[in-house]
Amino acid sequence: MDRPFRFAAVIREAESARAWAGKARRLEDSGFDVLLVPDHLVGPRFAPIAAITAAACATSRLRVGTLVVANDFRHPAVLAKEAATVDLLSEGRLELGLGTGWMAADYACAGLAFEPPGVRVDRLAEAIAVLKGLWADGPFTFHGEHYRITGLEQWPKPSRRPHPRLLLGGGGPRMLGLAAREADVINLGMRVRADGTGPDGTDGGLDAFLAKIDLVRRAAAGRYDRIELGTSVQQLGIRKQDEPWSAADSSRQDRTPQVLLGTHQDIVDKLRYWRDTHDLSYFVLHHERDLDAFIPVVEELAGH
């Protein structure tokens, strides 16, 4: 595949509506393609649907999306209507990221049942079927283990047909298999610990990352060429050409595209390598604190 680079940034909050709009416009003006908002019940983060709607209203080209909506927090019939409305009002600029919900603290603080990963993945698979069914034309009926929909037809329909672009993220084999079958964009990450306390440290490193790409390629079969592969940049360190680099700034992920260390040219070359050799073309800046340093990379590569 020879896809152009696309870049997104996760933006979590701002001190005012004006500041939020300014952040969205800055991404648009710098060549970023997407503004993404996470979905957690705890911590200093905006609610995603309201936040991406405001970002869409403040911009004209910038796509807006989620990384990722926690399926356990919303019934898919509710999300389908909200997402279709955002997509219509933004003229097709929604990129809806979906996940199971994973952070145990969200569930504990809100009194929600935190079920095993397999149950949450099965429920997400059903939710995707419901979303796509409700975005299609005509009444939709679905009777699954987790959701029952009977003769429901919703309006508005999304602007983008047959549905908004779907992003699925994850690192475990079941999530990646589901993403390979259903997603338009896949954000490759580390597997999350079953207890919901963070990434599984045993799942790091280059070999594990390459194995995930291979899993997606095999599971996607004939639709692989239609999938946009990407990952989140978790660590960024750009230094001047003659500036020394400390070994302490490295990590187990430093051979993957999730860690970008070196000069501007080193990072540009590394991203080109992962695109040209391993098909990754969609990169998400995970920390807003790195925005100033990353913008020159985006300006050089976006769309190429």
N, C-alpha and C positions, 0 to 999 in steps of 0.2 A: 504494500500500500504506500501511496505517496501523498499523505494528507498534509495540509498546511498546519503550522503550529497554531494552537489556540491557548490562551492563558486566562485563568480565573483567579479571583482572590476571595478569601473568606473574610467578611467584615461582620463584626459581632454587634456593635453598638455605636452610638454617638450621643453627644450631650444635648442635641436639639434636632428639630426637623431640618433646619438650615444646614447644620453640620453634616447630617446624614446625606442630604442631597449633594453637598459638596464632595463627600467621599465618592459617591456614585459617579459624579461628573469627572472627578479626577481619574478614576479607572477608565472611563470611556475615552477621555482625552489622551491617555497614555498607551492605548492600544490593547488593553485588556478586553476580552470578549464577554466575560460573565462576572457578575457579582453574586456571591453565594453566602447564604446565611445558615448557620447550624440550627439544630432544634433540640434544646434541653430545657428542662423545667427548673433546674438550679443553675446559679451562676449569672454573671452579668452579660446577658445576651438578649437581643430583641426577639420578639415572636416572629417567626420567619415569614408567614404569609403577609402580614401587615407591612413588614420591613421591605420585602421585595416589591410589593405594590408601590410603596413610596419611592423606591429606587427607580422603578420603571417610569413613574410619572416625572421624575427629575431628569430623565435622559431620553435620547431618541434612538440610539443604536445599541446600547449596552443590553445584553441579555441578563436576565435575573433568574436565580434559582436557589436551591436548597442543598446543603451538604451536611446531613440529609434529614428529610422529614422522618421522624420516628413513627413507624406504622402503628405501634401500640397506643399512641396518644390520640388517634383520630380514626373514626370509622371511615372506610374508603369511600362510602357514598358522600360523606361530608367533604372529604378531601377532593373528590372528583369535581364537585360543584365549585369549590373554592379555586382549584387549579384552573378549571376551564374559564372562570371569570377573569383571573389574572392573565391568562394567555390571550383572551379576547381583548381586554383593556390595554395590554402591552403590544398588541398587533403581532402575536406569535413569538414573543421573545422569552417565553418561559422555558427553563430547563429544570425539570422536577427531579431532584435527587431523592431517592427512597432508601430507607433502611429499616431494620427490625425494631430499633430502639435497643440500646446496649448498656447504658451507664446505670449501674445499680442504684446510685444515689438518687437519680430521677425517680425511680420506682419507689424506693423506700420513703423518701420525703413526701411523695404524693399519695402514698398508700395504695399503689398499684401492684398487682401480682407480677413478680419477675420470674417468668417461666423459663424452662431450659431453652438453649439456643435452637434446637431442632423444632420445637413448637413455634418459636417466633419466626423462623425461616418459612415454615409451612404456612403460617398465617400471612406473611408478606406475599408469598406466591399467590395465595387466594386474593389478597388485596389488589395485586397487579391485574389479575383477571377481571376483578370488579371495576377497577378504574378504566381499563381499556373498553370494557363492555358498555359502561355508562357514557363514555366519550363518543361511542359509535352512534349511528342513527337508529331510532326505533326503541321500543321497550326492551328492557334487559332483565333476564331472570338468571339467577345463580344460586344453587343450593350446595354449599360446601360444608366442611366441618366447622369452620369459624364464622362464616358469613352466609346470610340468606337474603337474597334480593328477589323480589317478585314483581315483575311487570313494571319496573321503574324506568321512566324516561326523563332525563334531566336536560334543562336548559340553563345557561347558554351552552352551546357546544364550543370547544376550543377553536381558536383561529387556525392553528396549525392542524392539518389533517394527515393521517387519521387521528393523531394525538400529539400532545407536546413531547418534546424529546425527553426520554427517561434516562436518568443516571442512576446506576446502582454501584455502591462501593462495598468493599470487603476484602477479606484475606483468606477466609475459610473455604474449603472446597465446595460446600453446599451453596454458599452465597455466590461464589464465582460461577458455579454451574447455572444457577438461576439467572445471574446477570448475562451470561453468554447466550441464554435462550431468549431473554426479554428486553435487555437494555439497548439503548442507542449509544450510551457512553458508559464506560466502566472505569472506576477509580480504584486502582490496585493499592491495597494497604496491608498492614499486618493483621493477622487474626486477633480477635479480641478474646481475653480470658473469659471462661464460662461464668465466672462470678461477677463479671461486669465492672471490674476495677481498673481496666486499662489494657493496653496491647499485650499480647503474649510474647514475652521476650525470646522464647524458643523458636519463633517464627521469623526471625530476622535474617539478614544477610543476602548476598547476591544469589546464591543457589535457590533459596526459597522464593525470591522475587521472580527469577526466570521460570521457575516451575509454575508459578501462577499464570504467567503469560502463556505457557504451553497448555495449561489446563483450559484456559479460555479458548485458545485456538482449536483445541480438540472438541470441546463441548459446543462451540458455536457452529461447527461444521460449515454448511453452505452460507451462513450469514456472517461469517467472520469479517469479510470485506466491508460490511455495512456498519461495523462497530468501531467507535472511536475509543482508543485505549489511552489511559492517562494515570496519573498518580499525584499525590500531594507532596509539595516541597516542605518538609518538616524542619529542615535546618539549612540556613543559607549563610555563607561567609565569603564575601568578595574582598580580595586584597589587591593592592597595587602590584605592578609587575615585579618590583624589587623588594617587596615586603616579605619577611620570613613568615612561615606558617608553623603554628604549634601543633605537635602531635596530639595534644589534649583536646583539640577542636574536632577530632575525628570521632566516628562512632561505628557500630557494627553495620550500619546502613550506608556507609560512605561510598561504597561501590555501586549503590543503586541511585536512581535519579531522585530519591527522596531526600538526599543530602547533596547539596551543591556547594563545594568549597574550591577556592582558587581565584585566579584572576577573572576578569570579565570574559576574556577569550576562552579560558579553561571551561567556564560554565556554558558558554555558547556552544563550544565544541562538544561538550558532554551531552547537552540536550539534542544536538543534531545527531550524535551517535545513537542515542536511544530511539529517536524517531526513524532514522534510516535503517538501523539494524534490527530493532525490536518493535517497531510500529507504534511507539508511544508518541502522541502528538498533542495531548491535552494536559497541561500542567497547572496545578492549583497551588497558589501561594497560601500557606496555612496560617501564617502569622502576619498580622498587619504591621508589626514593628519592622518587618523586612521590606516594606513596600518601596521606600526610597531607593534602597540598594538594588531592587529587582527591576524597577521600571526601565533602566537602560537595556536590560536583556530583552524585555518584552518589546521595547521599541525596535530592536534589531531583528527579532525573529517573528513577531506576530504576523500571521497571514502568509508566511513564506514556507 
